[in-house]
């Protein structure tokens, strides 16, 4: 499989009309005792203060269904072809809506079960309210996937060590932090990452952080693969 460059951006949240239509065929999701599920391309709901979103936004996509027991315990079954380009970013989102300087804390814990096949990353996608800046925190990845932009070195922040990349996708600046070793569970202190971008590097100003999303950026999952968020918390203020 040829290497893939990830844009790491959820176009449907910004301008659904501009997103390339995904081909969403009939699918059979695994049975779950879920309180909500959807196989719709843009299927979404709000549970426990989190917004869940199926979000099949890339071209050439296959079938995908999301299920949720709560806003913090959910999963997705996806059958996307073994081709390049991001097909989807199913995620759970917490709205923050506070400037970086007014945040006293912003942390998250995660525990996931991910497949040993396919091409994907498990990541946080953090946006300012104007969608000028996108901060991605990759906690694991598999297959031929990679970040947008150029390498900026390695830094230890928020309890993890990251390889940092800086780029632009034509619509916004993208700062990608790739954990130097894969993890399926942990705690991320997000605020020091934001302050490092703002204060240490000067790459952005005192932006108002709008959304903290957590999910799976899926490039391929041929044959149908399960991605499960066993637990998730996002807290701060």
MARTOR-987394 format. One line per 3 residues: number of its first residue (from 0); their letters; for each residue x, y, z of N, C-alpha, C, CB. Coordinates in nm, 3 decimals. Glycine has a CB too. Layout:
# MARTOR-987394
NUM = a = X/Y/Z/X/Y/Z/X/Y/Z/X/Y/Z | ...
//
This chain:
# MARTOR-987394
0 = xxx = 0.085/-0.120/0.000/0.000/0.000/0.000/0.088/0.124/0.000/-0.096/0.001/0.122 | 0.060/0.217/-0.088/0.139/0.337/-0.098/0.120/0.424/0.024/0.104/0.414/-0.223 | 0.226/0.495/0.068/0.213/0.584/0.184/0.105/0.688/0.160/0.347/0.653/0.215
3 = xxx = 0.040/0.727/0.268/-0.070/0.822/0.263/-0.036/0.943/0.348/-0.201/0.757/0.309 | -0.063/1.062/0.297/-0.046/1.183/0.377/-0.180/1.221/0.436/0.013/1.301/0.293 | -0.187/1.234/0.569/-0.313/1.265/0.635/-0.333/1.414/0.646/-0.318/1.202/0.774
6 = xxx = -0.451/1.458/0.618/-0.484/1.599/0.636/-0.535/1.627/0.775/-0.587/1.643/0.535 | -0.588/1.525/0.842/-0.631/1.539/0.980/-0.736/1.644/1.002/-0.516/1.570/1.065 | -0.833/1.655/0.913/-0.933/1.760/0.931/-1.071/1.707/0.907/-0.905/1.876/0.838
9 = xxx = -1.164/1.745/0.988/-1.300/1.695/0.979/-1.382/1.797/0.903/-1.361/1.667/1.121 | -1.382/1.784/0.770/-1.447/1.884/0.688/-1.596/1.896/0.717/-1.426/1.852/0.543 | -1.658/1.785/0.756/-1.803/1.790/0.774/-1.844/1.882/0.885/-1.856/1.652/0.800
12 = xxx = -1.756/1.902/0.983/-1.790/1.989/1.094/-1.785/2.135/1.053/-1.696/1.965/1.211 | -1.710/2.164/0.945/-1.691/2.302/0.905/-1.782/2.336/0.787/-1.545/2.329/0.869 | -1.775/2.256/0.683/-1.854/2.284/0.565/-1.892/2.154/0.497/-1.777/2.376/0.468
15 = xxx = -2.000/2.090/0.544/-2.039/1.961/0.487/-2.058/1.965/0.336/-2.166/1.914/0.552 | -2.103/2.078/0.284/-2.130/2.084/0.141/-2.003/2.074/0.060/-2.202/2.213/0.107 | -1.888/2.106/0.120/-1.762/2.101/0.048/-1.696/1.965/0.056/-1.669/2.205/0.100
18 = xxx = -1.744/1.880/0.145/-1.682/1.749/0.162/-1.716/1.661/0.043/-1.728/1.683/0.293 | -1.622/1.577/0.004/-1.647/1.482/-0.103/-1.745/1.377/-0.054/-1.516/1.417/-0.152 | -1.840/1.344/-0.136/-1.942/1.248/-0.095/-1.881/1.110/-0.078/-2.056/1.243/-0.196
21 = xxx = -1.913/1.046/0.032/-1.867/0.910/0.055/-1.972/0.814/0.003/-1.839/0.885/0.204 | -1.925/0.700/-0.042/-2.015/0.595/-0.086/-2.046/0.507/0.032/-1.956/0.514/-0.204 | -2.167/0.514/0.080/-2.205/0.443/0.200/-2.308/0.337/0.161/-2.262/0.539/0.308
24 = xxx = -2.265/0.212/0.159/-2.352/0.103/0.121/-2.410/0.036/0.242/-2.279/0.003/0.036 | -2.492/-0.066/0.221/-2.549/-0.139/0.334/-2.439/-0.201/0.418/-2.645/-0.248/0.284 | -2.457/-0.201/0.547/-2.356/-0.256/0.637/-2.425/-0.324/0.753/-2.260/-0.146/0.687
27 = xxx = -2.357/-0.419/0.809/-2.409/-0.489/0.926/-2.311/-0.470/1.040/-2.432/-0.639/0.897 | -2.342/-0.382/1.131/-2.255/-0.357/1.245/-2.265/-0.472/1.343/-2.290/-0.224/1.314 | -2.157/-0.498/1.417/-2.163/-0.601/1.519/-2.270/-0.567/1.623/-2.027/-0.619/1.587
30 = xxx = -2.327/-0.669/1.684/-2.433/-0.647/1.783/-2.374/-0.585/1.908/-2.504/-0.779/1.817 | -2.434/-0.477/1.955/-2.395/-0.411/2.079/-2.521/-0.371/2.153/-2.304/-0.287/2.050 | -2.516/-0.376/2.284/-2.628/-0.330/2.366/-2.618/-0.179/2.377/-2.627/-0.396/2.507
33 = xxx = -2.638/-0.113/2.262/-2.614/0.030/2.254/-2.742/0.109/2.273/-2.549/0.065/2.121 | -2.728/0.230/2.326/-2.842/0.320/2.339/-2.861/0.402/2.212/-2.825/0.412/2.460 | -2.760/0.403/2.125/-2.769/0.476/1.998/-2.677/0.410/1.897/-2.733/0.626/2.015
36 = xxx = -2.723/0.404/1.773/-2.635/0.360/1.664/-2.682/0.422/1.535/-2.634/0.205/1.653 | -2.590/0.434/1.441/-2.622/0.495/1.313/-2.523/0.448/1.208/-2.621/0.648/1.324 | -2.575/0.420/1.088/-2.492/0.392/0.972/-2.500/0.506/0.871/-2.535/0.260/0.907
39 = xxx = -2.564/0.618/0.911/-2.574/0.734/0.823/-2.440/0.803/0.810/-2.679/0.833/0.876 | -2.415/0.858/0.692/-2.288/0.925/0.666/-2.256/1.033/0.770/-2.290/0.986/0.527 | -2.355/1.114/0.802/-2.333/1.222/0.898/-2.410/1.198/1.029/-2.376/1.356/0.836
42 = xxx = -2.441/1.073/1.061/-2.516/1.041/1.181/-2.452/1.097/1.306/-2.531/0.893/1.194 | -2.534/1.160/1.393/-2.479/1.221/1.514/-2.584/1.227/1.622/-2.424/1.361/1.485 | -2.538/1.235/1.746/-2.627/1.250/1.860/-2.548/1.309/1.976/-2.690/1.114/1.901
45 = xxx = -2.618/1.352/2.080/-2.555/1.404/2.201/-2.589/1.313/2.318/-2.599/1.550/2.230 | -2.486/1.267/2.388/-2.502/1.181/2.505/-2.408/1.227/2.615/-2.477/1.033/2.470 | -2.461/1.254/2.734/-2.379/1.285/2.851/-2.285/1.402/2.829/-2.298/1.164/2.891
48 = xxx = -2.328/1.501/2.750/-2.245/1.618/2.727/-2.142/1.602/2.618/-2.178/1.656/2.851 | -2.143/1.489/2.548/-2.052/1.465/2.435/-2.135/1.451/2.308/-1.964/1.337/2.459 | -2.081/1.500/2.197/-2.147/1.487/2.067/-2.075/1.376/1.989/-2.145/1.623/1.988
51 = xxx = -2.151/1.273/1.952/-2.096/1.162/1.875/-2.130/1.181/1.728/-2.150/1.027/1.926 | -2.036/1.141/1.642/-2.049/1.174/1.500/-1.990/1.061/1.417/-1.979/1.309/1.467 | -2.068/1.003/1.326/-2.017/0.896/1.239/-1.915/0.951/1.140/-2.133/0.827/1.163
54 = xxx = -1.948/1.058/1.070/-1.854/1.142/0.997/-1.772/1.068/0.891/-1.761/1.206/1.093 | -1.841/1.016/0.790/-1.775/0.955/0.674/-1.756/1.065/0.571/-1.859/0.833/0.615 | -1.637/1.126/0.568/-1.622/1.249/0.491/-1.533/1.236/0.368/-1.569/1.356/0.578
57 = xxx = -1.452/1.131/0.359/-1.356/1.120/0.249/-1.412/1.051/0.127/-1.235/1.048/0.295 | -1.345/1.069/0.015/-1.389/1.006/-0.109/-1.349/0.859/-0.112/-1.329/1.079/-0.231 | -1.425/0.781/-0.183/-1.396/0.639/-0.197/-1.424/0.556/-0.074/-1.256/0.622/-0.234
60 = xxx = -1.510/0.604/0.013/-1.537/0.534/0.138/-1.630/0.415/0.114/-1.599/0.629/0.241 | -1.626/0.322/0.209/-1.716/0.209/0.207/-1.827/0.228/0.308/-1.641/0.081/0.233 | -1.852/0.125/0.388/-1.959/0.128/0.488/-1.903/0.151/0.628/-2.040/-0.003/0.484
63 = xxx = -1.980/0.218/0.710/-1.938/0.244/0.848/-2.059/0.268/0.936/-1.842/0.366/0.854 | -2.058/0.207/1.053/-2.166/0.224/1.150/-2.106/0.253/1.287/-2.256/0.098/1.155 | -2.166/0.347/1.358/-2.120/0.384/1.491/-2.227/0.344/1.592/-2.089/0.537/1.500
66 = xxx = -2.183/0.304/1.713/-2.275/0.271/1.821/-2.223/0.336/1.948/-2.290/0.115/1.839 | -2.311/0.357/2.043/-2.269/0.421/2.169/-2.356/0.374/2.284/-2.276/0.574/2.157 | -2.291/0.338/2.392/-2.359/0.317/2.519/-2.369/0.447/2.597/-2.286/0.210/2.602
69 = xxx = -2.275/0.537/2.571/-2.272/0.669/2.633/-2.180/0.755/2.549/-2.225/0.663/2.783 | -2.164/0.880/2.588/-2.074/0.968/2.516/-1.929/0.929/2.530/-2.092/1.107/2.561 | -1.899/0.845/2.628/-1.761/0.809/2.658/-1.734/0.659/2.644/-1.726/0.853/2.797
72 = xxx = -1.834/0.585/2.597/-1.818/0.441/2.572/-1.890/0.411/2.442/-1.875/0.354/2.692 | -1.813/0.398/2.335/-1.872/0.389/2.202/-1.773/0.320/2.108/-1.910/0.528/2.149 | -1.819/0.289/1.990/-1.731/0.225/1.894/-1.783/0.237/1.754/-1.712/0.080/1.929
75 = xxx = -1.703/0.186/1.660/-1.738/0.195/1.520/-1.694/0.069/1.448/-1.675/0.320/1.456 | -1.777/0.024/1.355/-1.742/-0.083/1.262/-1.728/-0.019/1.127/-1.850/-0.199/1.261 | -1.613/-0.041/1.061/-1.587/0.025/0.933/-1.530/-0.074/0.833/-1.490/0.143/0.951
78 = xxx = -1.579/-0.064/0.710/-1.530/-0.147/0.600/-1.496/-0.055/0.484/-1.636/-0.255/0.557 | -1.377/0.006/0.491/-1.331/0.097/0.387/-1.223/0.028/0.303/-1.276/0.228/0.449 | -1.222/0.052/0.174/-1.129/-0.019/0.085/-0.983/0.014/0.113/-1.161/0.013/-0.059
81 = xxx = -0.898/-0.076/0.067/-0.754/-0.063/0.088/-0.696/0.032/-0.016/-0.683/-0.201/0.081 | -0.735/0.158/-0.006/-0.688/0.263/-0.096/-0.639/0.381/-0.012/-0.801/0.307/-0.195 | -0.568/0.472/-0.075/-0.516/0.587/-0.003/-0.622/0.692/0.025/-0.404/0.650/-0.080
84 = xxx = -0.591/0.782/0.116/-0.682/0.891/0.150/-0.771/0.859/0.267/-0.766/0.926/0.032 | -0.791/0.955/0.354/-0.874/0.936/0.473/-1.019/0.922/0.431/-0.856/1.054/0.572 | -1.085/0.822/0.487/-1.225/0.797/0.455/-1.319/0.857/0.560/-1.249/0.648/0.442
87 = xxx = -1.276/0.857/0.686/-1.370/0.898/0.791/-1.293/0.937/0.918/-1.471/0.785/0.823 | -1.364/1.008/1.005/-1.314/1.037/1.139/-1.430/1.029/1.237/-1.246/1.178/1.144 | -1.477/0.907/1.268/-1.579/0.893/1.372/-1.523/0.940/1.504/-1.629/0.747/1.382
90 = xxx = -1.601/1.020/1.579/-1.545/1.079/1.699/-1.651/1.116/1.801/-1.465/1.202/1.663 | -1.602/1.141/1.922/-1.682/1.195/2.031/-1.621/1.330/2.067/-1.686/1.099/2.155 | -1.705/1.433/2.076/-1.658/1.570/2.091/-1.709/1.633/2.219/-1.700/1.655/1.972
93 = xxx = -1.619/1.705/2.288/-1.656/1.787/2.403/-1.631/1.933/2.367/-1.576/1.746/2.532 | -1.731/2.018/2.387/-1.719/2.160/2.356/-1.659/2.232/2.477/-1.857/2.221/2.318 | -1.555/2.314/2.453/-1.484/2.386/2.560/-1.518/2.535/2.557/-1.332/2.366/2.547
96 = xxx = -1.493/2.600/2.443/-1.525/2.742/2.421/-1.464/2.834/2.527/-1.676/2.761/2.420 | -1.333/2.822/2.546/-1.260/2.912/2.636/-1.125/2.947/2.575/-1.242/2.847/2.776 | -1.080/3.072/2.591/-0.945/3.108/2.547/-0.840/3.027/2.624/-0.920/3.259/2.564
99 = xxx = -0.727/3.004/2.559/-0.620/2.927/2.624/-0.580/2.992/2.756/-0.497/2.917/2.530 | -0.570/3.125/2.757/-0.523/3.196/2.877/-0.619/3.184/2.994/-0.501/3.341/2.845 | -0.745/3.151/2.966/-0.842/3.141/3.076/-0.860/2.998/3.124/-0.976/3.197/3.032
102 = xxx = -0.796/2.904/3.058/-0.806/2.764/3.100/-0.711/2.737/3.216/-0.774/2.670/2.982 | -0.764/2.682/3.323/-0.678/2.641/3.434/-0.634/2.496/3.419/-0.750/2.660/3.568 | -0.711/2.419/3.341/-0.675/2.280/3.313/-0.751/2.233/3.190/-0.705/2.189/3.436
105 = xxx = -0.696/2.135/3.123/-0.764/2.067/3.014/-0.697/1.931/2.998/-0.758/2.151/2.880 | -0.765/1.828/3.043/-0.706/1.694/3.045/-0.804/1.594/2.985/-0.667/1.653/3.188 | -0.749/1.480/2.948/-0.833/1.372/2.897/-0.771/1.238/2.931/-0.852/1.386/2.744
108 = xxx = -0.856/1.140/2.955/-0.812/1.001/2.969/-0.880/0.920/2.859/-0.846/0.944/3.111 | -0.811/0.816/2.814/-0.865/0.732/2.708/-0.825/0.587/2.731/-0.815/0.780/2.570 | -0.911/0.497/2.685/-0.878/0.354/2.679/-0.951/0.298/2.558/-0.919/0.277/2.813
111 = xxx = -0.876/0.242/2.465/-0.933/0.198/2.339/-0.891/0.055/2.307/-0.891/0.291/2.225 | -0.968/-0.008/2.222/-0.932/-0.137/2.163/-0.934/-0.118/2.012/-1.031/-0.252/2.208 | -0.818/-0.135/1.948/-0.805/-0.107/1.805/-0.755/-0.231/1.732/-0.709/0.012/1.782
114 = xxx = -0.783/-0.240/1.601/-0.746/-0.359/1.525/-0.597/-0.364/1.492/-0.827/-0.366/1.397 | -0.551/-0.483/1.458/-0.412/-0.503/1.419/-0.397/-0.506/1.267/-0.358/-0.633/1.479 | -0.501/-0.462/1.198/-0.500/-0.454/1.052/-0.552/-0.317/1.011/-0.586/-0.567/0.988
117 = xxx = -0.546/-0.289/0.881/-0.596/-0.163/0.832/-0.494/-0.051/0.842/-0.720/-0.124/0.906 | -0.537/0.069/0.806/-0.454/0.189/0.814/-0.536/0.299/0.881/-0.404/0.234/0.672 | -0.487/0.348/0.994/-0.564/0.443/1.073/-0.475/0.507/1.179/-0.685/0.373/1.140
120 = xxx = -0.526/0.610/1.242/-0.467/0.659/1.367/-0.579/0.685/1.467/-0.383/0.789/1.343 | -0.545/0.673/1.594/-0.634/0.711/1.704/-0.586/0.847/1.752/-0.634/0.604/1.821 | -0.672/0.946/1.750/-0.622/1.081/1.774/-0.725/1.174/1.835/-0.573/1.139/1.645
123 = xxx = -0.670/1.273/1.905/-0.747/1.391/1.943/-0.737/1.491/1.828/-0.695/1.453/2.078 | -0.846/1.562/1.803/-0.849/1.669/1.704/-0.906/1.790/1.774/-0.934/1.629/1.576 | -0.824/1.890/1.794/-0.860/2.006/1.876/-0.865/2.129/1.786/-0.757/2.026/1.993
126 = xxx = -0.974/2.202/1.794/-0.998/2.317/1.707/-1.020/2.445/1.786/-1.118/2.290/1.616 | -0.974/2.556/1.729/-1.017/2.686/1.780/-1.154/2.718/1.720/-0.913/2.799/1.746 | -1.223/2.815/1.777/-1.360/2.842/1.735/-1.368/2.896/1.593/-1.424/2.940/1.829
129 = xxx = -1.261/2.959/1.542/-1.261/3.011/1.405/-1.212/2.910/1.303/-1.175/3.135/1.398 | -1.171/2.794/1.350/-1.117/2.690/1.263/-0.997/2.738/1.182/-1.225/2.640/1.169 | -0.915/2.821/1.245/-0.788/2.863/1.184/-0.675/2.767/1.219/-0.752/3.004/1.229
132 = xxx = -0.690/2.698/1.333/-0.584/2.610/1.384/-0.642/2.475/1.424/-0.511/2.676/1.503 | -0.569/2.372/1.389/-0.606/2.235/1.422/-0.486/2.168/1.489/-0.651/2.155/1.293 | -0.510/2.115/1.608/-0.404/2.046/1.682/-0.443/1.899/1.694/-0.382/2.110/1.825
135 = xxx = -0.362/1.813/1.636/-0.387/1.669/1.642/-0.287/1.602/1.736/-0.380/1.607/1.502 | -0.338/1.515/1.822/-0.254/1.437/1.912/-0.279/1.290/1.881/-0.284/1.469/2.064 | -0.183/1.225/1.815/-0.197/1.085/1.779/-0.145/0.998/1.894/-0.121/1.053/1.647
138 = xxx = -0.230/0.911/1.946/-0.184/0.823/2.055/-0.148/0.684/2.004/-0.291/0.812/2.163 | -0.198/0.646/1.886/-0.149/0.526/1.820/-0.181/0.534/1.671/-0.212/0.398/1.883 | -0.115/0.448/1.594/-0.137/0.445/1.450/-0.098/0.309/1.396/-0.057/0.557/1.378
141 = xxx = -0.151/0.275/1.279/-0.122/0.148/1.216/-0.133/0.163/1.065/-0.216/0.037/1.267 | -0.043/0.100/0.994/-0.049/0.103/0.849/0.017/0.225/0.789/-0.190/0.096/0.803 | -0.009/0.244/0.659/0.057/0.351/0.583/-0.015/0.483/0.604/0.061/0.316/0.433
144 = xxx = 0.009/0.543/0.718/-0.048/0.674/0.749/0.063/0.765/0.800/-0.163/0.662/0.853 | 0.047/0.894/0.780/0.146/0.989/0.827/0.088/1.127/0.836/0.267/0.989/0.736 | 0.155/1.218/0.906/0.100/1.352/0.930/0.127/1.448/0.815/0.158/1.410/1.058
147 = xxx = 0.051/1.555/0.816/0.072/1.664/0.722/0.188/1.751/0.769/-0.057/1.749/0.708 | 0.265/1.807/0.674/0.365/1.906/0.709/0.505/1.852/0.726/0.325/1.974/0.833 | 0.590/1.933/0.789/0.731/1.900/0.806/0.763/1.880/0.954/0.820/2.011/0.747
150 = xxx = 0.863/1.796/0.977/0.902/1.763/1.114/0.962/1.884/1.185/1.003/1.647/1.115 | 0.924/1.900/1.312/0.970/2.013/1.394/1.047/1.966/1.517/0.851/2.098/1.437 | 1.081/1.838/1.522/1.156/1.786/1.637/1.067/1.709/1.732/1.223/1.899/1.711
153 = xxx = 1.125/1.676/1.846/1.057/1.595/1.947/1.046/1.675/2.076/1.133/1.462/1.973 | 0.933/1.661/2.145/0.912/1.736/2.268/0.833/1.649/2.366/0.837/1.869/2.240 | 0.861/1.665/2.494/0.786/1.596/2.599/0.691/1.696/2.664/0.882/1.533/2.706
156 = xxx = 0.562/1.668/2.652/0.458/1.757/2.702/0.338/1.674/2.747/0.416/1.860/2.595 | 0.273/1.718/2.851/0.146/1.659/2.889/0.150/1.514/2.928/0.051/1.675/2.781 | 0.267/1.467/2.969/0.281/1.329/3.011/0.325/1.233/2.903/0.154/1.283/3.066
159 = xxx = 0.356/1.284/2.782/0.397/1.198/2.671/0.509/1.266/2.593/0.277/1.167/2.579 | 0.580/1.186/2.514/0.681/1.239/2.423/0.628/1.227/2.282/0.816/1.163/2.438 | 0.638/1.339/2.207/0.576/1.349/2.075/0.677/1.389/1.969/0.462/1.448/2.078
162 = xxx = 0.658/1.337/1.848/0.723/1.391/1.729/0.626/1.494/1.670/0.758/1.276/1.624 | 0.676/1.616/1.647/0.590/1.728/1.611/0.603/1.760/1.462/0.625/1.852/1.695 | 0.489/1.788/1.398/0.485/1.827/1.258/0.399/1.952/1.243/0.431/1.711/1.169
165 = xxx = 0.439/2.037/1.149/0.368/2.163/1.125/0.338/2.174/0.976/0.451/2.286/1.174 | 0.211/2.203/0.943/0.174/2.216/0.803/0.048/2.299/0.785/0.154/2.080/0.742 | 0.004/2.306/0.660/-0.116/2.381/0.626/-0.190/2.302/0.519/-0.082/2.526/0.576
168 = xxx = -0.320/2.283/0.536/-0.398/2.205/0.440/-0.472/2.291/0.339/-0.496/2.117/0.513 | -0.442/2.421/0.337/-0.508/2.513/0.246/-0.623/2.587/0.309/-0.556/2.439/0.127 | -0.671/2.536/0.423/-0.781/2.601/0.495/-0.740/2.646/0.634/-0.900/2.507/0.505
171 = xxx = -0.644/2.576/0.694/-0.602/2.609/0.830/-0.464/2.552/0.858/-0.705/2.557/0.934 | -0.401/2.605/0.962/-0.275/2.550/1.010/-0.301/2.419/1.084/-0.201/2.651/1.101 | -0.211/2.323/1.067/-0.225/2.194/1.133/-0.097/2.163/1.210/-0.256/2.081/1.030
174 = xxx = -0.110/2.141/1.340/0.002/2.101/1.425/-0.025/1.959/1.472/0.020/2.200/1.548 | 0.059/1.865/1.432/0.039/1.725/1.463/0.145/1.677/1.560/0.040/1.639/1.336 | 0.099/1.612/1.667/0.186/1.555/1.769/0.166/1.404/1.768/0.156/1.616/1.911
177 = xxx = 0.270/1.330/1.728/0.261/1.186/1.719/0.336/1.124/1.836/0.318/1.135/1.584 | 0.265/1.050/1.917/0.329/0.983/2.031/0.440/0.891/1.980/0.225/0.902/2.113 | 0.557/0.897/2.046/0.672/0.823/1.996/0.657/0.673/2.013/0.797/0.869/2.066
180 = xxx = 0.565/0.629/2.098/0.532/0.487/2.108/0.381/0.474/2.122/0.604/0.419/2.230 | 0.325/0.375/2.055/0.180/0.359/2.055/0.127/0.326/2.194/0.139/0.251/1.956 | 0.005/0.373/2.221/-0.059/0.348/2.349/-0.208/0.327/2.326/-0.035/0.465/2.448
183 = xxx = -0.268/0.236/2.402/-0.412/0.216/2.395/-0.484/0.270/2.519/-0.443/0.068/2.379 | -0.408/0.325/2.612/-0.471/0.388/2.729/-0.374/0.488/2.788/-0.512/0.282/2.835 | -0.430/0.588/2.857/-0.344/0.687/2.920/-0.420/0.814/2.953/-0.227/0.718/2.831
186 = xxx = -0.344/0.910/3.004/-0.396/1.042/3.035/-0.312/1.145/2.961/-0.394/1.069/3.189 | -0.377/1.240/2.897/-0.308/1.347/2.827/-0.344/1.479/2.892/-0.344/1.347/2.675 | -0.244/1.553/2.934/-0.262/1.689/2.982/-0.251/1.779/2.860/-0.157/1.727/3.094
189 = xxx = -0.364/1.822/2.808/-0.368/1.893/2.681/-0.321/2.037/2.693/-0.508/1.890/2.625 | -0.347/2.101/2.806/-0.317/2.245/2.820/-0.169/2.277/2.797/-0.358/2.292/2.957 | -0.072/2.202/2.851/0.068/2.233/2.822/0.103/2.226/2.673/0.157/2.138/2.897
192 = xxx = 0.034/2.140/2.598/0.057/2.134/2.453/0.012/2.264/2.388/-0.019/2.013/2.391 | -0.106/2.312/2.427/-0.157/2.437/2.371/-0.068/2.555/2.408/-0.299/2.461/2.419 | -0.022/2.558/2.531/0.065/2.668/2.575/0.201/2.663/2.506/0.085/2.663/2.727
195 = xxx = 0.251/2.544/2.478/0.378/2.530/2.407/0.365/2.586/2.265/0.424/2.382/2.402 | 0.255/2.555/2.198/0.232/2.608/2.064/0.220/2.760/2.068/0.105/2.546/2.002 | 0.146/2.810/2.166/0.118/2.954/2.177/0.238/3.033/2.229/-0.001/2.977/2.269
198 = xxx = 0.294/2.989/2.340/0.395/3.070/2.409/0.538/3.035/2.369/0.379/3.052/2.558 | 0.570/2.908/2.364/0.708/2.868/2.333/0.739/2.886/2.185/0.731/2.722/2.373 | 0.649/2.841/2.098/0.674/2.847/1.954/0.614/2.972/1.888/0.618/2.724/1.888
201 = xxx = 0.511/3.031/1.946/0.448/3.148/1.886/0.377/3.118/1.755/0.551/3.253/1.863 | 0.328/2.997/1.741/0.260/2.957/1.618/0.115/3.002/1.613/0.266/2.807/1.602 | 0.058/3.038/1.727/-0.078/3.092/1.731/-0.090/3.182/1.853/-0.185/2.978/1.734
204 = xxx = -0.194/3.263/1.854/-0.216/3.353/1.966/-0.305/3.290/2.072/-0.276/3.483/1.917 | -0.371/3.375/2.147/-0.457/3.329/2.256/-0.593/3.287/2.199/-0.474/3.440/2.365 | -0.592/3.175/2.128/-0.712/3.129/2.060/-0.815/3.075/2.159/-0.676/3.022/1.957
207 = xxx = -0.941/3.088/2.122/-1.048/3.026/2.198/-1.064/2.882/2.150/-1.182/3.104/2.182 | -1.041/2.788/2.240/-1.051/2.647/2.205/-1.198/2.609/2.201/-0.973/2.558/2.306 | -1.243/2.565/2.085/-1.383/2.529/2.068/-1.411/2.384/2.104/-1.425/2.555/1.927
210 = xxx = -1.353/2.292/2.025/-1.384/2.150/2.038/-1.261/2.067/2.072/-1.448/2.099/1.911 | -1.280/1.968/2.157/-1.182/1.861/2.175/-1.250/1.733/2.129/-1.131/1.852/2.325 | -1.205/1.682/2.016/-1.261/1.560/1.960/-1.164/1.444/1.984/-1.291/1.577/1.808
213 = xxx = -1.220/1.323/1.996/-1.137/1.203/2.009/-1.199/1.095/1.922/-1.125/1.156/2.158 | -1.117/1.034/1.836/-1.172/0.932/1.750/-1.067/0.864/1.666/-1.276/0.990/1.662 | -1.112/0.812/1.551/-1.030/0.727/1.466/-1.030/0.782/1.324/-1.081/0.581/1.469
216 = xxx = -0.914/0.820/1.277/-0.900/0.869/1.141/-0.866/0.748/1.055/-0.789/0.983/1.130 | -0.964/0.700/0.980/-0.952/0.571/0.912/-0.925/0.590/0.763/-1.079/0.487/0.932 | -0.814/0.532/0.717/-0.781/0.531/0.576/-0.828/0.403/0.509/-0.631/0.549/0.557
219 = xxx = -0.805/0.289/0.571/-0.855/0.163/0.516/-0.887/0.066/0.629/-0.753/0.101/0.419 | -0.989/-0.017/0.603/-1.031/-0.118/0.700/-1.104/-0.230/0.626/-1.123/-0.056/0.812 | -1.042/-0.278/0.519/-1.105/-0.372/0.428/-1.151/-0.498/0.500/-1.009/-0.409/0.316
222 = xxx = -1.273/-0.541/0.468/-1.329/-0.660/0.529/-1.410/-0.632/0.654/-1.222/-0.755/0.561 | -1.398/-0.511/0.706/-1.471/-0.472/0.826/-1.389/-0.488/0.952/-1.596/-0.553/0.838 | -1.360/-0.378/1.019/-1.281/-0.378/1.143/-1.355/-0.301/1.252/-1.142/-0.317/1.119
225 = xxx = -1.331/-0.342/1.376/-1.392/-0.278/1.492/-1.293/-0.186/1.562/-1.443/-0.384/1.590 | -1.338/-0.067/1.596/-1.263/0.030/1.675/-1.350/0.061/1.797/-1.227/0.161/1.591 | -1.297/0.047/1.916/-1.379/0.062/2.036/-1.316/0.159/2.134/-1.401/-0.074/2.104
228 = xxx = -1.393/0.259/2.174/-1.353/0.348/2.282/-1.414/0.293/2.411/-1.400/0.497/2.256 | -1.333/0.224/2.488/-1.382/0.160/2.610/-1.415/0.263/2.717/-1.280/0.060/2.662 | -1.335/0.371/2.723/-1.365/0.480/2.816/-1.294/0.606/2.768/-1.321/0.444/2.961
231 = xxx = -1.354/0.719/2.800/-1.302/0.849/2.758/-1.352/0.956/2.853/-1.343/0.881/2.612 | -1.265/1.045/2.893/-1.308/1.166/2.965/-1.234/1.286/2.906/-1.280/1.152/3.120 | -1.303/1.395/2.897/-1.242/1.524/2.862/-1.293/1.624/2.964/-1.275/1.568/2.714
234 = xxx = -1.203/1.687/3.037/-1.245/1.780/3.141/-1.151/1.900/3.147/-1.251/1.709/3.276 | -1.203/2.012/3.190/-1.121/2.131/3.204/-1.206/2.255/3.204/-1.019/2.138/3.094 | -1.143/2.365/3.241/-1.214/2.491/3.246/-1.131/2.598/3.311/-1.345/2.475/3.320
//
